[in-house]
Amino acid sequence: MTDSPAATVYVVDDDRDLGGSVARLLIRNGYAAEPFLDPALLLDVYTQAPAHCVITDVMMGDLDGFGFADQLRVLDTGVAIIFMTAWPTTANAVDSVRHYGGLDYLEKPLDEARLLAAVAEGVAWSLERRHQQSRTAALTPRERQVFDLLVQGYSTKMMAGALTLSPKTIEDHRAAIMAKTGANGLAQLIALAG
């Protein structure tokens, strides 16, 4: 038995009954879940209580699910987003993943097994993403510049030219980046940038 807290999942749907029933299902399955009728209300409190996963309806009142996802990503790049809709379209399914960073696109009525599988995958993704972000959080602004160029494939000489630094200074920054992130090579740094 683990003492770690339950993963937090928010359910955003302007249908009170549906949002509540999805939250109850998640609670029965070990998650700390809470429904929200209005995405703007969740955005207002999100920074004080971030989630691992957010399940959002696509079609809502003033702020639809896609607009909500855009605003949520500004607040938290490490949260998994799952879209749900009663009016599925292929275009929205593609957009939900390609343009809005969604992990899944579910049709209502929801298939409980698929929903639970998507939430489990989302929580795992979020935990890994936040772990990666914590490994780069200690970088100084200059080290972050070098890191960003390094994972884009810039050579030491190219980075030195782009940042108007000496190649030796770039190598010193690279060494600090490797030490602070615990990475063993470029491939691991690229994975951290993901």
MDAnalysis code that builds the backbone (N, CA, C; Angstrom):
import MDAnalysis as mda
import numpy as np

u = mda.Universe.empty(582, n_residues=194, atom_resindex=np.repeat(np.arange(194), 3), trajectory=True)
u.add_TopologyAttr("name", ["N", "CA", "C"] * 194)
u.add_TopologyAttr("resid", np.arange(1, 195))
u.add_TopologyAttr("resname", ["MET", "THR", "ASP", "SER", "PRO", "ALA", "ALA", "THR", "VAL", "TYR", "VAL", "VAL", "ASP", "ASP", "ASP", "ARG", "ASP", "LEU", "GLY", "GLY", "SER", "VAL", "ALA", "ARG", "LEU", "LEU", "ILE", "ARG", "ASN", "GLY", "TYR", "ALA", "ALA", "GLU", "PRO", "PHE", "LEU", "ASP", "PRO", "ALA", "LEU", "LEU", "LEU", "ASP", "VAL", "TYR", "THR", "GLN", "ALA", "PRO", "ALA", "HIS", "CYS", "VAL", "ILE", "THR", "ASP", "VAL", "MET", "MET", "GLY", "ASP", "LEU", "ASP", "GLY", "PHE", "GLY", "PHE", "ALA", "ASP", "GLN", "LEU", "ARG", "VAL", "LEU", "ASP", "THR", "GLY", "VAL", "ALA", "ILE", "ILE", "PHE", "MET", "THR", "ALA", "TRP", "PRO", "THR", "THR", "ALA", "ASN", "ALA", "VAL", "ASP", "SER", "VAL", "ARG", "HIS", "TYR", "GLY", "GLY", "LEU", "ASP", "TYR", "LEU", "GLU", "LYS", "PRO", "LEU", "ASP", "GLU", "ALA", "ARG", "LEU", "LEU", "ALA", "ALA", "VAL", "ALA", "GLU", "GLY", "VAL", "ALA", "TRP", "SER", "LEU", "GLU", "ARG", "ARG", "HIS", "GLN", "GLN", "SER", "ARG", "THR", "ALA", "ALA", "LEU", "THR", "PRO", "ARG", "GLU", "ARG", "GLN", "VAL", "PHE", "ASP", "LEU", "LEU", "VAL", "GLN", "GLY", "TYR", "SER", "THR", "LYS", "MET", "MET", "ALA", "GLY", "ALA", "LEU", "THR", "LEU", "SER", "PRO", "LYS", "THR", "ILE", "GLU", "ASP", "HIS", "ARG", "ALA", "ALA", "ILE", "MET", "ALA", "LYS", "THR", "GLY", "ALA", "ASN", "GLY", "LEU", "ALA", "GLN", "LEU", "ILE", "ALA", "LEU", "ALA", "GLY"])
u.atoms.positions = np.array([
    [0.848, -1.194, 0.000],
    [0.000, 0.000, 0.000],
    [0.881, 1.240, 0.000],
    [0.559, 2.198, -0.825],
    [1.348, 3.425, -0.937],
    [0.673, 4.567, -0.185],
    [1.492, 5.472, 0.339],
    [0.960, 6.631, 1.040],
    [0.875, 7.847, 0.136],
    [1.176, 7.688, -1.137],
    [1.136, 8.832, -2.039],
    [-0.307, 9.280, -2.238],
    [-0.501, 10.591, -2.366],
    [-1.869, 11.096, -2.537],
    [-2.452, 10.656, -3.879],
    [-3.771, 10.611, -3.915],
    [-4.467, 10.238, -5.145],
    [-4.241, 11.299, -6.211],
    [-4.145, 10.878, -7.442],
    [-3.988, 11.812, -8.555],
    [-5.247, 12.661, -8.680],
    [-5.053, 13.945, -8.962],
    [-6.164, 14.882, -9.078],
    [-6.659, 14.942, -10.513],
    [-7.981, 14.806, -10.681],
    [-8.607, 14.866, -11.994],
    [-9.806, 15.807, -11.891],
    [-9.885, 16.782, -12.806],
    [-11.029, 17.680, -12.859],
    [-11.886, 17.313, -14.070],
    [-13.190, 17.392, -13.886],
    [-14.146, 17.100, -14.948],
    [-14.902, 18.396, -15.243],
    [-14.786, 18.893, -16.479],
    [-15.425, 20.153, -16.849],
    [-16.529, 19.863, -17.859],
    [-17.769, 20.093, -17.419],
    [-18.915, 19.859, -18.295],
    [-20.067, 20.711, -17.797],
    [-20.749, 21.389, -18.711],
    [-21.882, 22.230, -18.301],
    [-23.140, 21.410, -18.010],
    [-23.056, 20.104, -18.121],
    [-24.124, 19.200, -17.704],
    [-23.767, 18.707, -16.299],
    [-24.434, 19.282, -15.299],
    [-24.117, 18.991, -13.893],
    [-24.170, 17.490, -13.592],
    [-25.192, 16.804, -14.093],
    [-25.348, 15.373, -13.805],
    [-24.206, 14.559, -14.391],
    [-23.851, 14.843, -15.630],
    [-22.773, 14.082, -16.261],
    [-21.438, 14.355, -15.575],
    [-21.124, 15.613, -15.356],
    [-19.866, 15.942, -14.686],
    [-19.767, 15.289, -13.320],
    [-20.865, 15.332, -12.571],
    [-20.875, 14.714, -11.248],
    [-20.723, 13.208, -11.312],
    [-21.383, 12.571, -12.268],
    [-21.288, 11.105, -12.357],
    [-19.894, 10.668, -12.795],
    [-19.252, 11.408, -13.685],
    [-17.879, 11.068, -14.079],
    [-16.938, 11.248, -12.889],
    [-17.103, 12.328, -12.139],
    [-16.262, 12.554, -10.960],
    [-16.456, 11.424, -9.938],
    [-17.696, 11.006, -9.709],
    [-17.947, 9.907, -8.757],
    [-17.301, 8.602, -9.235],
    [-17.379, 8.329, -10.525],
    [-16.726, 7.135, -11.083],
    [-15.222, 7.181, -10.806],
    [-14.632, 8.335, -11.027],
    [-13.190, 8.473, -10.811],
    [-12.833, 8.315, -9.331],
    [-13.646, 8.877, -8.457],
    [-13.407, 8.745, -7.015],
    [-13.474, 7.274, -6.605],
    [-14.461, 6.550, -7.124],
    [-14.576, 5.113, -6.820],
    [-13.353, 4.336, -7.304],
    [-12.658, 4.897, -8.280],
    [-11.479, 4.222, -8.833],
    [-10.168, 4.803, -8.312],
    [-10.239, 5.529, -7.197],
    [-9.020, 5.951, -6.503],
    [-8.479, 7.322, -6.844],
    [-9.191, 8.100, -7.627],
    [-8.723, 9.444, -7.982],
    [-9.366, 10.484, -7.074],
    [-8.703, 11.605, -6.919],
    [-9.294, 12.771, -6.264],
    [-9.916, 13.583, -7.392],
    [-11.213, 13.480, -7.547],
    [-11.890, 14.094, -8.699],
    [-12.892, 15.136, -8.237],
    [-13.038, 16.171, -9.066],
    [-13.992, 17.234, -8.763],
    [-14.602, 17.746, -10.064],
    [-15.936, 17.909, -10.090],
    [-16.566, 18.441, -11.297],
    [-16.617, 19.968, -11.287],
    [-16.575, 20.564, -12.468],
    [-16.732, 22.007, -12.655],
    [-17.745, 22.227, -13.760],
    [-18.732, 23.081, -13.520],
    [-19.739, 23.406, -14.531],
    [-19.209, 24.411, -15.551],
    [-18.295, 25.249, -15.127],
    [-17.812, 26.350, -15.954],
    [-16.288, 26.310, -16.027],
    [-15.711, 26.228, -17.225],
    [-14.251, 26.174, -17.332],
    [-13.571, 27.428, -16.770],
    [-14.235, 28.569, -16.855],
    [-13.637, 29.809, -16.328],
    [-13.431, 29.715, -14.819],
    [-14.344, 29.055, -14.118],
    [-14.185, 28.885, -12.670],
    [-12.956, 28.042, -12.348],
    [-12.733, 26.994, -13.120],
    [-11.545, 26.161, -12.897],
    [-10.275, 26.955, -13.201],
    [-10.271, 27.712, -14.272],
    [-9.092, 28.512, -14.602],
    [-8.761, 29.496, -13.481],
    [-9.788, 30.036, -12.826],
    [-9.578, 30.998, -11.742],
    [-8.853, 30.394, -10.546],
    [-9.067, 29.114, -10.274],
    [-8.473, 28.491, -9.086],
    [-7.356, 27.500, -9.420],
    [-7.095, 27.290, -10.693],
    [-6.209, 26.200, -11.105],
    [-4.797, 26.308, -10.530],
    [-4.214, 27.487, -10.508],
    [-2.826, 27.596, -10.045],
    [-2.674, 27.227, -8.575],
    [-3.746, 27.374, -7.783],
    [-3.674, 26.976, -6.371],
    [-3.843, 25.465, -6.199],
    [-4.459, 24.813, -7.171],
    [-4.713, 23.371, -7.057],
    [-4.632, 22.714, -8.432],
    [-3.415, 22.577, -8.980],
    [-3.287, 21.966, -10.310],
    [-3.656, 20.482, -10.295],
    [-3.991, 19.990, -11.465],
    [-4.409, 18.589, -11.610],
    [-3.396, 17.813, -12.434],
    [-3.538, 16.504, -12.374],
    [-2.756, 15.629, -13.245],
    [-3.458, 15.476, -14.591],
    [-4.798, 15.517, -14.549],
    [-5.592, 15.278, -15.750],
    [-6.873, 16.109, -15.680],
    [-7.280, 16.649, -16.823],
    [-8.534, 17.377, -16.929],
    [-9.335, 16.758, -18.068],
    [-10.573, 16.404, -17.755],
    [-11.500, 15.888, -18.759],
    [-12.462, 17.027, -19.053],
    [-12.554, 17.428, -20.318],
    [-13.411, 18.561, -20.646],
    [-14.329, 18.264, -21.816],
    [-15.547, 18.762, -21.692],
    [-16.485, 18.704, -22.797],
    [-15.981, 19.659, -23.881],
    [-16.291, 19.369, -25.121],
    [-15.889, 20.250, -26.215],
    [-16.869, 21.410, -26.343],
    [-18.168, 21.120, -26.328],
    [-19.177, 22.170, -26.550],
    [-19.764, 22.628, -25.222],
    [-19.400, 23.851, -24.846],
    [-19.932, 24.452, -23.621],
    [-20.331, 25.883, -23.947],
    [-20.741, 26.630, -22.952],
    [-21.254, 27.985, -23.127],
    [-20.276, 28.974, -23.727],
    [-19.856, 29.940, -22.934],
    [-19.018, 31.039, -23.423],
    [-17.622, 30.587, -23.840],
    [-17.081, 29.605, -23.149],
    [-15.728, 29.128, -23.420],
    [-15.811, 27.645, -23.763],
    [-15.528, 27.294, -25.026],
    [-15.611, 25.880, -25.399],
    [-14.380, 25.121, -24.910],
    [-14.410, 23.819, -25.071],
    [-13.327, 22.970, -24.582],
    [-11.980, 23.273, -25.195],
    [-11.958, 23.657, -26.465],
    [-10.688, 23.952, -27.117],
    [-10.100, 25.272, -26.618],
    [-10.926, 26.284, -26.479],
    [-10.462, 27.556, -25.924],
    [-9.992, 27.385, -24.488],
    [-10.717, 26.563, -23.741],
    [-10.334, 26.253, -22.366],
    [-8.972, 25.564, -22.351],
    [-8.763, 24.588, -23.235],
    [-7.487, 23.863, -23.285],
    [-6.339, 24.809, -23.584],
    [-6.535, 25.754, -24.509],
    [-5.490, 26.737, -24.802],
    [-5.104, 27.516, -23.550],
    [-6.086, 27.967, -22.792],
    [-5.805, 28.746, -21.586],
    [-5.191, 27.885, -20.489],
    [-5.633, 26.638, -20.394],
    [-5.093, 25.729, -19.391],
    [-3.619, 25.423, -19.669],
    [-3.258, 25.233, -20.946],
    [-1.866, 24.948, -21.311],
    [-0.925, 26.090, -20.928],
    [-1.418, 27.331, -20.941],
    [-0.606, 28.470, -20.510],
    [-0.288, 28.340, -19.022],
    [-1.261, 27.865, -18.255],
    [-1.077, 27.719, -16.810],
    [-0.257, 26.484, -16.447],
    [-0.380, 25.415, -17.231],
    [0.234, 24.139, -16.857],
    [0.516, 23.291, -18.098],
    [1.781, 23.203, -18.455],
    [2.148, 22.374, -19.610],
    [2.246, 20.897, -19.239],
    [2.102, 20.585, -17.959],
    [2.237, 19.208, -17.517],
    [0.930, 18.512, -17.187],
    [-0.192, 19.087, -17.579],
    [-1.482, 18.447, -17.307],
    [-1.964, 17.724, -18.562],
    [-2.481, 16.521, -18.365],
    [-3.057, 15.769, -19.485],
    [-4.496, 16.243, -19.689],
    [-4.899, 16.388, -20.951],
    [-6.247, 16.841, -21.269],
    [-6.946, 15.769, -22.099],
    [-8.168, 15.427, -21.663],
    [-9.001, 14.473, -22.386],
    [-10.273, 15.205, -22.780],
    [-10.597, 15.154, -24.063],
    [-11.813, 15.807, -24.560],
    [-12.941, 14.786, -24.654],
    [-14.171, 15.263, -24.423],
    [-15.352, 14.413, -24.601],
    [-16.434, 15.241, -25.282],
    [-17.264, 14.567, -26.062],
    [-18.313, 15.282, -26.783],
    [-19.469, 14.362, -27.144],
    [-20.641, 14.934, -27.215],
    [-21.814, 14.205, -27.700],
    [-21.953, 14.354, -29.210],
    [-21.169, 15.260, -29.802],
    [-21.257, 15.555, -31.233],
    [-19.881, 15.375, -31.883],
    [-19.394, 14.132, -31.962],
    [-18.046, 13.902, -32.489],
    [-17.935, 14.168, -33.992],
    [-16.824, 14.757, -34.364],
    [-16.479, 14.909, -35.781],
    [-15.026, 14.513, -35.949],
    [-14.690, 14.068, -37.123],
    [-13.304, 13.703, -37.392],
    [-12.400, 14.924, -37.268],
    [-12.851, 16.063, -37.771],
    [-12.037, 17.285, -37.700],
    [-11.749, 17.667, -36.251],
    [-12.759, 17.610, -35.384],
    [-12.539, 17.935, -33.980],
    [-11.634, 16.912, -33.297],
    [-11.766, 15.654, -33.662],
    [-10.910, 14.620, -33.079],
    [-9.448, 14.892, -33.418],
    [-9.190, 15.214, -34.666],
    [-7.820, 15.515, -35.094],
    [-7.325, 16.784, -34.415],
    [-8.144, 17.833, -34.418],
    [-7.749, 19.091, -33.786],
    [-7.480, 18.929, -32.301],
    [-8.280, 18.091, -31.631],
    [-8.115, 17.926, -30.186],
    [-6.717, 17.435, -29.837],
    [-6.139, 16.613, -30.697],
    [-4.802, 16.095, -30.446],
    [-3.723, 17.002, -31.044],
    [-3.862, 17.343, -32.316],
    [-2.810, 18.085, -33.015],
    [-2.689, 19.533, -32.575],
    [-3.802, 20.199, -32.343],
    [-3.754, 21.631, -32.051],
    [-3.934, 21.973, -30.581],
    [-4.582, 21.098, -29.825],
    [-4.907, 21.438, -28.441],
    [-4.257, 20.509, -27.426],
    [-3.373, 19.632, -27.870],
    [-2.607, 18.794, -26.958],
    [-3.411, 17.776, -26.187],
    [-4.533, 17.361, -26.731],
    [-5.359, 16.375, -26.043],
    [-4.755, 14.985, -26.108],
    [-4.998, 14.222, -25.067],
    [-4.514, 12.851, -25.011],
    [-5.503, 11.893, -25.660],
    [-6.808, 12.216, -25.531],
    [-7.841, 11.358, -26.107],
    [-9.076, 12.198, -26.414],
    [-9.953, 11.625, -27.214],
    [-11.188, 12.277, -27.660],
    [-12.277, 11.232, -27.537],
    [-13.126, 11.386, -26.528],
    [-14.118, 10.369, -26.208],
    [-15.527, 10.808, -26.587],
    [-16.320, 9.859, -27.056],
    [-17.719, 10.126, -27.409],
    [-18.627, 9.859, -26.224],
    [-19.633, 10.714, -26.078],
    [-20.695, 10.478, -25.094],
    [-21.781, 9.652, -25.777],
    [-22.428, 8.741, -25.102],
    [-22.172, 8.372, -23.713],
    [-20.799, 7.712, -23.574],
    [-20.147, 8.008, -22.460],
    [-18.779, 7.558, -22.256],
    [-18.700, 6.068, -21.959],
    [-17.717, 5.429, -22.548],
    [-17.391, 4.047, -22.234],
    [-16.495, 4.096, -20.994],
    [-16.970, 3.566, -19.870],
    [-16.246, 3.689, -18.605],
    [-14.839, 3.115, -18.679],
    [-14.694, 1.945, -19.296],
    [-13.377, 1.315, -19.372],
    [-12.407, 2.184, -20.173],
    [-12.880, 2.725, -21.280],
    [-12.007, 3.584, -22.097],
    [-11.668, 4.878, -21.355],
    [-12.647, 5.446, -20.664],
    [-12.400, 6.651, -19.881],
    [-11.346, 6.389, -18.808],
    [-11.515, 5.306, -18.059],
    [-10.558, 4.993, -16.990],
    [-9.166, 4.712, -17.553],
    [-9.093, 4.054, -18.695],
    [-7.793, 3.798, -19.327],
    [-7.146, 5.112, -19.764],
    [-7.938, 6.030, -20.332],
    [-7.407, 7.316, -20.767],
    [-6.926, 8.140, -19.575],
    [-7.672, 8.117, -18.478],
    [-7.260, 8.867, -17.289],
    [-5.977, 8.275, -16.706],
    [-5.884, 6.963, -16.633],
    [-4.662, 6.324, -16.124],
    [-3.463, 6.703, -16.984],
    [-3.643, 6.681, -18.295],
    [-2.571, 7.073, -19.207],
    [-2.221, 8.549, -19.029],
    [-3.250, 9.383, -18.861],
    [-3.030, 10.811, -18.671],
    [-2.275, 11.122, -17.398],
    [-2.627, 10.459, -16.312],
    [-1.937, 10.678, -15.037],
    [-0.476, 10.244, -15.157],
    [-0.234, 9.095, -15.769],
    [1.149, 8.625, -15.954],
    [1.949, 9.612, -16.803],
    [1.336, 10.116, -17.883],
    [2.004, 11.102, -18.740],
    [2.322, 12.362, -17.945],
    [1.364, 12.836, -17.164],
    [1.546, 14.056, -16.385],
    [2.669, 13.900, -15.367],
    [2.701, 12.783, -14.667],
    [3.761, 12.556, -13.681],
    [5.138, 12.543, -14.344],
    [5.242, 11.884, -15.494],
    [6.514, 11.839, -16.218],
    [6.896, 13.228, -16.720],
    [5.944, 13.942, -17.272],
    [6.197, 15.293, -17.788],
    [6.679, 16.224, -16.671],
    [6.043, 16.161, -15.531],
    [6.444, 17.015, -14.405],
    [7.812, 16.616, -13.866],
    [8.102, 15.325, -13.888],
    [9.442, 14.876, -13.475],
    [10.490, 15.447, -14.429],
    [10.213, 15.390, -15.728],
    [11.143, 15.960, -16.705],
    [11.315, 17.457, -16.489],
    [10.215, 18.161, -16.259],
    [10.286, 19.604, -16.046],
    [11.092, 19.937, -14.796],
    [10.982, 19.123, -13.760],
    [11.737, 19.388, -12.532],
    [13.236, 19.237, -12.763],
    [13.620, 18.378, -13.682],
    [15.044, 18.170, -13.953],
    [15.670, 19.352, -14.693],
    [14.867, 20.138, -15.402],
    [15.405, 21.311, -16.101],
    [15.110, 22.612, -15.362],
    [14.352, 22.549, -14.273],
    [13.952, 23.764, -13.547],
    [15.136, 24.486, -12.908],
    [16.196, 23.770, -12.576],
    [17.339, 24.383, -11.896],
    [18.289, 25.104, -12.853],
    [18.044, 25.021, -14.145],
    [18.937, 25.665, -15.105],
    [18.823, 27.187, -14.999],
    [19.975, 27.859, -15.118],
    [19.967, 29.317, -15.155],
    [19.396, 29.758, -16.502],
    [19.019, 31.025, -16.641],
    [18.515, 31.477, -17.944],
    [19.503, 31.221, -19.092],
    [20.784, 31.438, -18.864],
    [21.778, 31.193, -19.918],
    [21.896, 29.707, -20.210],
    [21.896, 28.874, -19.166],
    [21.945, 27.431, -19.383],
    [20.704, 26.968, -20.144],
    [19.590, 27.591, -19.875],
    [18.362, 27.236, -20.593],
    [18.489, 27.586, -22.074],
    [19.118, 28.718, -22.381],
    [19.348, 29.081, -23.786],
    [20.230, 28.033, -24.463],
    [21.307, 27.638, -23.788],
    [22.217, 26.631, -24.346],
    [21.476, 25.301, -24.497],
    [20.703, 24.926, -23.495],
    [19.918, 23.688, -23.544],
    [18.991, 23.692, -24.755],
    [18.255, 24.789, -24.939],
    [17.305, 24.871, -26.050],
    [18.002, 24.732, -27.403],
    [19.148, 25.354, -27.555],
    [19.897, 25.246, -28.814],
    [20.496, 23.847, -28.983],
    [20.965, 23.300, -27.890],
    [21.572, 21.970, -27.927],
    [20.573, 20.917, -28.406],
    [19.356, 20.950, -27.874],
    [18.368, 19.939, -28.259],
    [17.822, 20.180, -29.666],
    [18.080, 21.372, -30.213],
    [17.705, 21.647, -31.603],
    [18.798, 21.206, -32.575],
    [19.914, 20.702, -32.042],
    [20.960, 20.175, -32.894],
    [22.113, 21.133, -33.182],
    [22.156, 22.258, -32.502],
    [23.247, 23.210, -32.711],
    [24.557, 22.627, -32.198],
    [25.631, 22.852, -32.932],
    [26.962, 22.454, -32.478],
    [27.470, 23.497, -31.489],
    [28.553, 23.176, -30.801],
    [29.150, 24.129, -29.859],
    [29.516, 25.420, -30.571],
    [30.103, 25.301, -31.745],
    [30.516, 26.487, -32.506],
    [29.295, 27.329, -32.907],
    [28.218, 26.656, -33.346],
    [27.003, 27.385, -33.737],
    [26.366, 28.088, -32.532],
    [26.349, 27.393, -31.377],
    [25.785, 28.008, -30.168],
    [26.620, 29.210, -29.745],
    [27.936, 29.070, -29.823],
    [28.816, 30.177, -29.438],
    [28.537, 31.398, -30.308],
    [28.358, 31.187, -31.596],
    [28.049, 32.292, -32.496],
    [26.686, 32.899, -32.227],
    [25.692, 32.051, -32.004],
    [24.336, 32.535, -31.772],
    [24.205, 33.311, -30.462],
    [24.974, 32.905, -29.461],
    [24.870, 33.535, -28.142],
    [26.024, 34.513, -27.863],
    [26.896, 34.702, -28.850],
    [28.102, 35.552, -28.725],
    [28.894, 35.214, -27.459],
    [29.191, 33.926, -27.335],
    [30.014, 33.415, -26.246],
    [31.164, 32.615, -26.843],
    [32.160, 32.337, -26.032],
    [33.268, 31.512, -26.518],
    [32.856, 30.044, -26.494],
    [33.461, 29.231, -27.362],
    [33.175, 27.800, -27.328],
    [33.458, 27.184, -25.948],
    [34.487, 27.679, -25.249],
    [34.822, 27.171, -23.913],
    [33.676, 27.455, -22.941],
    [33.089, 28.645, -23.020],
    [31.960, 28.990, -22.142],
    [30.764, 28.093, -22.451],
    [30.523, 27.825, -23.730],
    [29.434, 26.923, -24.116],
    [29.675, 25.540, -23.519],
    [30.917, 25.049, -23.595],
    [31.239, 23.734, -23.033],
    [31.025, 23.722, -21.518],
    [31.353, 24.823, -20.845],
    [31.113, 24.913, -19.397],
    [29.613, 24.841, -19.101],
    [28.827, 25.544, -19.907],
    [27.370, 25.497, -19.723],
    [26.825, 24.094, -19.997],
    [27.346, 23.449, -21.035],
    [26.918, 22.082, -21.344],
    [27.199, 21.148, -20.177],
    [28.372, 21.290, -19.570],
    [28.737, 20.446, -18.421],
    [27.784, 20.701, -17.248],
    [27.450, 21.965, -17.012],
    [26.517, 22.298, -15.927],
    [25.130, 21.733, -16.210],
    [24.713, 21.790, -17.469],
    [23.403, 21.258, -17.859],
    [23.355, 19.755, -17.609],
    [24.388, 19.058, -18.007],
    [24.434, 17.602, -17.816],
    [24.406, 17.270, -16.322],
    [25.148, 18.020, -15.512],
    [25.185, 17.764, -14.067],
    [23.827, 18.043, -13.422],
    [23.210, 19.160, -13.769],
    [21.946, 19.544, -13.138],
    [20.781, 18.645, -13.555],
    [20.778, 18.175, -14.789],
    [19.669, 17.339, -15.266],
    [19.898, 15.856, -15.009],
    [21.148, 15.469, -14.768],
    [21.456, 14.061, -14.582],
    [21.438, 13.281, -15.883],
    [21.442, 13.986, -17.007],
    [21.411, 13.324, -18.312],
    [22.784, 12.760, -18.644],
    [22.777, 11.648, -19.376],
    [24.026, 11.006, -19.784],
    [24.418, 11.317, -21.218],
    [23.587, 12.033, -21.938],
    [23.905, 12.335, -23.316],
    [22.814, 13.154, -23.972],
    [23.046, 13.470, -25.241],
    [22.127, 14.313, -25.984],
    [20.727, 13.694, -26.094],
    [20.655, 12.396, -26.291],
    [19.350, 11.741, -26.425],
    [18.499, 11.961, -25.179],
    [19.101, 11.875, -24.008],
    [18.352, 12.087, -22.766],
    [17.949, 13.549, -22.617],
    [18.804, 14.469, -23.066],
    [18.441, 15.893, -23.031],
    [17.255, 16.167, -23.961],
    [17.274, 15.569, -25.126],
    [16.160, 15.756, -26.069],
    [14.872, 15.217, -25.451],
    [14.957, 14.089, -24.754],
    [13.764, 13.537, -24.095],
    [13.248, 14.487, -23.012],
    [14.144, 15.170, -22.323],
    [13.742, 16.121, -21.290],
    [13.053, 17.339, -21.913],
    [13.445, 17.686, -23.127],
    [12.862, 18.843, -23.788],
    [11.458, 18.561, -24.280],
    [11.140, 17.262, -24.484],
    [9.869, 16.832, -25.040],
    [8.714, 17.415, -24.340],
])
